[in-house]
């Protein structure tokens, strides 16, 4: 790869990093060719884009974006590095976690999710538990509806009690 090709690749990586708020760096070094293809297929099914990158080119692309939040990730850029992008922040972590039920790799090197940096494979459980935007909206709606449902239930039960009392009193007056 000559210098011009490297500069083009750095520009492509920089534009990918700027376009995506979430990305993961994974180590796929000991996976066989068959298992790498299985992993790529699992990622494709979940709309997760996977690309293997050279660490030096990725490092230069991160520097080019001028995002200071990438600095802690620089130390993880060693060995094989696969770059994963997903629409939802937790999707790549869920795919990795599911794939690791049968394999020891890929391991998480680092993740950049919504201006937060997660370093190390121990963070995979935390990242896979992140809720999607639609799940959060559903939780908020449920929380907002809960007090209203309780008030309506109390008013309805109170109405039934009140009508029962009135009915009992009217029956006693007739006797």
Secondary structure, DSSP 8 states (H G I E B T S, - for coil): --HHHHHHHHHHHHHHHHH-SEEEEEE-TT--HHHHHHHHHHHHHTTEEEEEE-HHHHHHHHHHHT-GGGGGGGGG--S-EEEEEESSTTHHHHHHHHHTTT-S--EEEEEEETTEEEESGGGHHHHHT---HHHHHHHHHHHHHHHHHHHHHHHHHHHHHHHHHHHHHHHHHH-
